[in-house]
Amino acid sequence: MNTTGKTLLIKKCSDPQYWYADLVGTHVPFIREDAFGYVSREPAGYTNFVRRDDAVIQNNEGAACCN
């Protein structure tokens, strides 16, 4: 569940091995930003990172996000 009211729009994937390689063009939950990039939640429920160059933060206040 996304509690920040924001999501990440995955605009590209720098490495086909990243967990979000098949999610380009979709929104994933935004948890926070830190020194490594954005922190999100995978569809499997694990917390993981998204590179800053691969996504943009979207303000989706009040909209349903993700799974």
WOWO-V622411 format. One record per residue. N is the residue number from 1. PHI is phi in whole degrees, 0 to 359 (none if undefined). NEAR is the number of other ideal C-beta (glycine too) atoms within 12 Angstrom. D_LAST is the distance of its C-alpha to the last C-alpha in Angstrom with 1 decimal. Layout:
N,PHI,NEAR,D_LAST
N,PHI,NEAR,D_LAST
This chain:
1,none,14,7.2
2,265,27,9.2
3,253,14,12.8
4,270,23,14.9
5,80,18,14.3
6,235,28,14.0
7,228,32,11.8
8,250,39,13.2
9,267,27,14.1
10,283,33,14.9
11,264,23,18.4
12,196,20,19.8
13,225,22,19.9
14,288,19,23.2
15,213,14,23.1
16,295,12,21.7
17,272,9,21.2
18,293,24,18.5
19,298,24,15.1
20,261,36,13.8
21,303,19,16.7
22,270,15,14.8
23,249,28,12.4
24,301,20,15.4
25,92,16,15.1
26,246,23,11.4
27,261,30,9.8
28,234,41,8.3
29,298,38,8.7
30,256,34,12.5
31,260,28,14.1
32,192,21,17.7
33,245,20,20.3
34,217,14,23.0
35,298,9,25.8
36,271,14,23.8
37,142,24,21.4
38,263,33,17.9
39,258,27,15.9
40,223,41,12.2
41,235,30,9.6
42,292,24,9.1
43,304,18,6.5
44,284,12,9.3
45,103,13,9.2
46,281,15,12.3
47,277,19,13.5
48,207,23,15.1
49,260,28,17.1
50,234,41,17.0
51,296,25,20.5
52,302,21,21.6
53,291,15,23.2
54,265,27,20.0
55,212,33,17.9
56,229,23,18.6
57,282,27,17.4
58,241,24,16.4
59,270,17,17.1
60,240,21,14.6
61,307,14,16.1
62,85,9,15.2
63,263,14,12.5
64,288,13,9.0
65,232,27,6.7
66,56,28,3.8
67,251,16,0.0
